[in-house]
Amino acid sequence: MKLKHSYFYTLRETVKDEESISGNLLTRSGMIKKSSSGVYMFLPLGYKVMKNIEKIVREEMENIDAGELLMPALIPEDVYVSSGRREAFGNDMFSLKDRFDKNYVLAPTHEELFTIAASAKVKSYKDLPFSIYQIQDKFRDEPRCRYGLIRVREFLMKDAYSFDMDEKGLNDSYNNMYNAYKKIFARLGIDYRIVTSDTGAMGGLLSEEFQAITEIGEDKLVICDDCGYAANSDVAKCTLLTPKSDEELKIRELIKTPDVGTIEEVSKYLEEDEEKFVKTLIYKIDNKFYAALVKGNNEVNEAKLKKLLKANDASLASQEEVEEITGAALGFAGPIGLDIPVILDNEVMNMKNFVVGANKTDYHYKNVNLEDFNYLLTSDIRCITSKDSCPKCGRSLTFKNGIEIGNTFKLGTKYSENLDLYYLNKENENLPVWMGCYGIGIGRCMASVVEQNHDEKGIIWPMEIAPFKVAIVVVNTDDDAQMDAANYLYESLRKQRISTILDDREERAGVKFNDMDLIGIPVKVTVGNKIKDQIVEIKQRKKEGFEEVSLYDALSKIEDIMDGE
């Protein structure tokens, strides 16, 4: 591509409404442009990067014999109702009506349609196993779009599905896809970790996430460097930190605690250790109210709470709802006398003579014990902390931030049973098909590469996904010798199918150098005054310094650099 008459621009200044490094650099380099909150244009350079990522994905999918297809994005709402997921997605799903007043949605995911497509093929065990996939736009009405391509409303996704006769077949298909994912992310040059995660709205038997390690990652990852345990903090198992109390039970006391509400304030007022406090949080879970009790220095893990109750939605009750349920001001909720189900964290089960709110404004109870109130369930419902040890080997844990770039699910027979995907086995029995689901966020991969590969000058693309492999910068476009040499090298590289930019713009050399660094081209060739001696400069974006070579040796030198990648 010759830049002089091409669609190409860069921005000098930091972009004010892009808070992530990747969002900023991709926008400044003219690769993406925001059209509305969470929706981006992919401009020529950015589109080439995306296509290069897709190429890697397609090659690895073909290596495991997955067939590519394309599903519609506009889907009748009844499809999601029949699978039981319309309610689970709730407001996250874009919905609309056609001219005949029929309800449609923009697909947030495609399990249902892939199941329907499979039913057109599957009749007997002879039709299994197989895998199919697509690369297509998805739509989710994110309440808070942020971090450029990382949290958006429209995004490109590779989603694949496997179909097998039984759980053993599913495990084999899952392992094939799992290993293909490892190859994909290795080729993309992404530093990632694989962690267990919550199955969420997808359901099924197992979910694992491929997480790119970055400072701005929205997911908290819990990792044991000793035994390899790794989990999303949403599902990380907490070890018991509170030993079973051997105190004698005391008599409960109602204590006035005026003008205090937080654990810290009540602790100071009562002169009690914060370890003695249990806080009561009122949650609205699938339109029913529950009280969740954790130690005062812990936090409730909403994902664990949802999974425990097999719920679709969980959120803290509003101030008005809390006050109506407890009959007290916010900050004085407690379990005694509540008319809603109470769920205890395992830590609370080991406590005696603890302090709780009294469901009465300006009052708390001291010396409360489990016998003083009714509870429905006990479970691990708290967030893991740095004080916890590895649930697998007992060693210390490390915490990292991650961007979810891929996920794998063992769906089992959930969708096949709901959508009537059955097959006849050798004994002529009608059995449900076992399914797996596997996703990769193409835009998130692109953003993650930039988050992990940049410097103060701009992006540093890995060779395999860079929009162009080589940039030829002409210092003085009015110099015929420089232009002749640049064009010779440009055509030579193109003949070898090496994608190349020729910067023939009538700009200062410094502007051109800065632009090529910003857009992250792996190899830069400078054609300047030394061309009179048939000398050009070659510099790799990821390395300091440059090398002077003969114009006629430049092609072989570039090929050597590419072979070494």
N, C-alpha and C positions, 0 to 999 in steps of 0.2 A: 504494500500500500504506500503510495506516495502522498505525503501529507498536504502538499500545497493546495490541492483541489479536493481534499477529503473532508468529511465531517469529523473534525477533531478540535477539541478545546480543553483547556485546563483552567483551574481557579487558583489564584495565588494565596488567597486568604482562607483561614479556617472557617468552616461552614457553621453558622451559629446554632442551627437546630439539629445538628448531628452530634450526639454526645459520645458516641463510640469512635475509637480510632478507625475501625474499618469503615463505618458509615461516612466519616469525614474524608478519608483518603479515596474511597471509591467515588465519592461525589466530586471532590477536587480534581481527580484524574479524568473526569468526564466519562466515567464508566456507568454510573447510575444517576438518576435524577428523580427526586421525590415529586409525585404528581398529586398526592393527598396523603393524609396520615396513614402510614403503614402500607402504602402502595407506591411502587417504583417503576420507572422506565428503565429498561436495560439498553443502554446506548451502544454503538458499534463495538468499542473495545470491551466493555463489560459483557456484551452478548457473546463475543468470541471466547472469553474466559468460561462463561457458562456452558457453551457448546463443548469446550475442551473437557470440562468436568463430566458432562453427559457422555462424552465419548469413552472415557475411562469406565464409567458405570456400565454402559452398554457392552463394552468388551468383556467385563467380568461377569455380567449376567449371561452373555452368550456362552462363556466358558462353563457354566453350569446348566446350559440348555434351557434357560428361561426364555419364553417367547414374548416378544413385545407386542402390545396392542394399545389402543387409545379409547378411554371411556369418556362419555359426555360429562361436562361440569354442571349442566342444568338437569336436575333430577326431580321427579315427582316426590313430594314429601311423604307419600304413603310408603315408599320403599323403606324409609327410616323408621316409620311408625311400626311396620310389620316386624322389624328386627328388634324393636324395643329400645332404640337409641335416640329417637327424636327428643324425648324428654331429657335424656342424659346430656345432650348437647345444648339444650335450652337456647339462651340468647347468643351463644357463640356461633350459631348457624344463621347465615344470611337466608332470609325467606322472602318470597314474592308470589304474586298471583298472575296467571295469564289472562287473556281477554275473556276466557270462559269461566273465570273465577276459580280455577283449579290451583291448588297450592303446589309450589315448587320450591326447591332450595338450591343454593350453590354448594356443591359437594365439599365438605370439610375433609372427607376421606371416603374410600370406595369399597370397603369390605362387602357391602350388600350387592353392588353391581358385579363385582368379581365372582361372588357366589352364584348369582343368577347366570353369568356367562358360563361358569363351570357346569351348571346343570344342563346346558345345551349339549355338552359332550359326554358327561358322566352317566352311564347306565349300569355298567358292571365293573367288577374288579379289574377287568382287562383295560379299562380306560384310565387307570391310575398307575403310578403317580405322575404328576406334571406340575410345572411352575409357570406362571405368567406374570408380566409386569407392565407398567407404563411409566412415562415421565410426563407429568401434566400439572396444570395449575390447581391449587386448592384454595379454599376461601374460609376464613374464620374471622368473626367479628371481635377481634381482640379489644378488650376494654382499655388497654394501655399499650399502644404501639411504641417501641423504643429500640435503641441500639441498631439503627439502620436496617439491614436485612435479617437481623436476628429475631425480632418480634414484630411481625407484619400481619396484614390482613389478606394479602394475596401472595402466594408463594409457590415456587416450582418444586415438585416432590417426585422422587422415584418411589413408587409403592409396588411391591411384589407380593405374590400369594402362592403358597404351595398347597397341593391337594393330595392326600394320601389315604390309604385304607385303614390304617391303625396308628396307634401312638408310636410304635417303633418306626414306621415310615415317616411320621412327622419329625421324629428326632433326627433321622437321617437327612431329611430336606432342610431342617433347621440348621444342622451343622454345616451343610454345603453353603447355605446362604451366609451364615456366620463367618465362615472362612473367606468367602468372596468379599464380604464387607471389610475384613481386615486387609485384604489386598488393595481394595479401593482406597481406603484411607491412607495406607502406606504410600501408594502412588501419588496421592494428593499432597503428601508431605506434612500431614497433620499429626501433631502430638496429641494422642487421645488415650482415654481409659474406658474400659468396658465395665459397667456397673449394673447391678440388679436394680429394678425400679418397680413402681406401682403399675399394675395393668390398667388402672383408670377406666375410662369410658370404653376402651377396647375390650376389656374383659379377657378371659382366657386363663391359661395355666402358668405362664411365665412371661416376664418382660425383662429385656436387657437393653441398656442404652449405650451408645457410643458417644462419649463426651469429649469434645475438644477442650483442652485445658487452657483457660484464659482468665485474666483478672476480672473481666466484666461478665463472666458467665453467670447466668441467673440461677443455675442449679448448684446446690451445695453437695459436694461429693465427699464420702467418708471412705478412707483408704487405709488399709494396713499394709505397710511395706514389708512386713515379716512373712505373712502367710498368703498375701494376695487378696484378702477380702476387700471387696469394693461394692459400695451401694450408694444410690441416691439417698440423701438425708431424709427424704420422705418415707423411705422404707427401712432405713438403717435400724437394726435392733439395739435397744438400749440395755446395758447391763445394770443390775441392781446396785445402786450406790449407797442405799440406806440400809444398814444392818437392822435386823429385827430388834426392836426395842425391848429391853428387859425391865423397863420402869413399871412400878405398881400403878394401877389405874387410879386416877384422881376423880374427884367429883366435878362435874361440869359447872362453870361459872359464867354468868352473863355480865360482861364488863362494858361500861360506857366508854366509848372512844370518840369523843367529839372532834369534829373538824379534821379527821384523818381518813384516808381512803386507800393509799398505796401500802404495800407490804412494808416498805421501809419506814413510812410514817407510823404505822401501827406498831412495828417492832420497837421503835424508839419510845413510843408512848407507854407500851406495856412492859418495856425493859425485858423483852423476850428475844431470843436468838431467831433470826430469820429462818433457820432450819426447822423451827417449830411451826411454821405457817403452812397452811394448805389453802390455795386459792380456788375459787369456784367460778368457772366461766360458763355462761349460758350460750348454747349454740342452737341455731336453727338448721336442722338437718332434714332435707326432703320435706320441708314444711311442718316438721314436728320439733318440739323443743326438748333439749337434753342439757343436763348439767355435767360438765367435765371437771374433775378434780385432779390437780397436780400439786406437787410441792411448790411452795412460794417462789423458789428460785428457778423453777422449770417453766417451759412453755408447752402448750398443747400442740401436737402434730396433727393438723387437720386431715392430712392424707391417711394417716393411721386410723383416725376416728371414722372417716368415711368407709374405709375398708372393713373395719370392725362391724359397722352397722349395715354393710352392703348398700351404701347410699350413693346417690349421684351428685348431691350438692351439700356443702356444709359451709356455714359462715357464722360469725359472731352475731348474736341477736342485737338489735338496736337498743339504744338507751331506754327508749320508751317501753320496748318489749321486756327488757330486764326489770325495769321498775314495776311493771304490771305483774310479772311472774313472782318477784321476790317481795313486793310490797315495801321496798326500801330504795333509797337512793343508790346510784351506781357506786360500787366499791364496797358494798356491805352484803353481797350475796354469799350464801352458805348452804350446806346440804340439809340442815335440820329443818324438817317441816315442809320441804319443797314438794309440790304436786307434779313434778316432772321426773322422768327417769334420771338416775344418777349413775355416772360411769367413773370408776376410780382408776388412776394410774397405779401400776404395780408398786411404785415407791411408797404410796400412801398406805398400802396394806401393811407395811412394816412399822408404821408410826403409832405412837400412843401420846395422849395428852397434848394434842395439837390445837392450834388456834384457827378458827374459821369465822367468816362473816355470820351475823345473826339474823339476816333477812329483816333487819330493823335498823333504820337510819341512826348512825352514831353509836352502834353497838356491835361487839364481837363476842364470841364464845371462847373461853379458855378451857383447857383440859377436855377437849372433845375426843371421843374414841369411836371406833367403827360401830359399836353397839348403839350409838346415839342416833343413827339414821339408817334408812334403807338405801340399798344400791342395787342396780340392775346387773352391771358387769364390771369385771376388773380385767385390765389388759395393759400392755405397753402402749400408751397414747401420748408420750412426751417426745419432744425433740431431743436428738442426741447432742451431747456437748463434748467439749475437749476433756472433761473429767472421765468420760466413759472409756472403757477398754474394748479391744476387739472382741466381738461376740464369738469369734471362731477360735482364736488362739490366746486371747487375754493380754496381748501386747498393746502398746499405745497406738493411737490412731492419728492420722494426718487428715487435714481438711483442705480441699481445693475447690475452686470455682470452675464450672464447666458449661459449655454450650452443647446442647443435645443436637448432634448432627445426623444421628441414625438411631433406629430402634428396631428390635426384633421381638415378635410375640409368638408364643405358642397358643393359638386360639382354641385348639381342641375342636369340639363339635358344636360350640355355641351358635355360630351363624348357620351352619349346615342344618341343624335341627330347627332353628327359627324360620329358615327360608327353604326348607324341604329339599336339601341336597343330599340324596341317598344313593347308594349303589347296591347291587346284588353281589354277594360273595359266592364262593364256590359251592356253598351249601344252599344257595338260593335264598339266603336271608337278606332282608333289607336293612342296611346299616348306614349310619351317618358318616359322611366324609370328614376326615381330620384335616384341619387347616392351620397354616402358619401365615403370618403377615410381617412384612419387612419394609421399613421406610428409610429414605435418605433425603434430607433437605438440601437441595442443590444450592440455593442462595445462602443458607447457613454455612455450607462448606466453603463457599467463596469468601464469606465474611471471616470465618475462622482462620483461613489461610492468611488473610491480611492481618488479623489480630496477632498472629504468631510470627509473621514475616514482614517486618517493616523497620525503617529507621527514621531519623529526623528528615531525610530527604523524600521519603515516600514508600511505596510498596516494593517488596522484593518477591516477585512471583517465582515459584518453582518452574523449572523448564517445561514440564509436561503440560501445564495449564496456562502458561503465559499467553496473552493475546497475540503476541509475536515473539519469536525466539531472538531475533536480531534487530537492532536499530542502527541504521547508518546515518550519521550526522555530518552534514556538509557545513564546514565552518564559513565558507564564503561562496554563495551560490552564483556570484558574478564571475567567479574564476572558472573558465572552461575546463581546465585540467582537473580541478576538483570534481566538477559535475560529471565529466567523462569517466573518471575513475569510480565515482559513486554509482553511476548507472551500470558500469561494467560489473561491479561487485553485486549490485542489486539483482541483475539478471542472472548472474552465475548462481547466487543463492536460490533464486526462484526455480531455476532448472533442477536444482537438487531437492526441491520441495521443502525448503526451509523458509518458514513464514518470516517476512522481513518488512520493516518500515524503512522508507527512505525519507528522511526529514529534509525536504527541499524548500522549506518555507523561507521567506525573506525576513528572517528574524536574527537577532544577535545570537552568537554561539552560546553564550551563557544561558539564554532563555531555552534554547534547544536542549542543552545538557540537563538543565533542571527539569524540563518536561519529561525527558526520557527516564530520569531517576524517579520522578513522581509516579509515572505509569508502570514502572517496575520491569522494563524489558531486560531479560537475563544477560544479553551480550550487546555491548555498544561498540560500534566501529566509528572512529572519528577520521574523516578525510579532511586534512588541513594543508598547511603550507609545505609540509614534508612530502607531499605527493610529487613534487618535482624530482624527488629521489626515489619515487615509487614506494614510499613508506606510509603506512596507516597505523593508528593506535587501536588496540583491542582491550577492552576492559569488561570484566564480569561484574554485574551489579552487586553480587553478594561479597565481593572481595575488594580490598584496597589495592591501589596501584593499577598500572596498565602495562601493556607490552607492545613494543613497536615491532611490526612484521612487514615483510614485503607485501605489496598489494596482491601479488600472484600466489603468495602463500597463505593469504587471509582465509580463503575458503577452507583449506585443509585444517588450519588452526581452529576455526569455528567448529568444524565437524569433530575435532578431537575434544573440544570443550563439551559438546553435546553428548558425545559417547561416554564421557566421564561422569555425566549426571546420573 
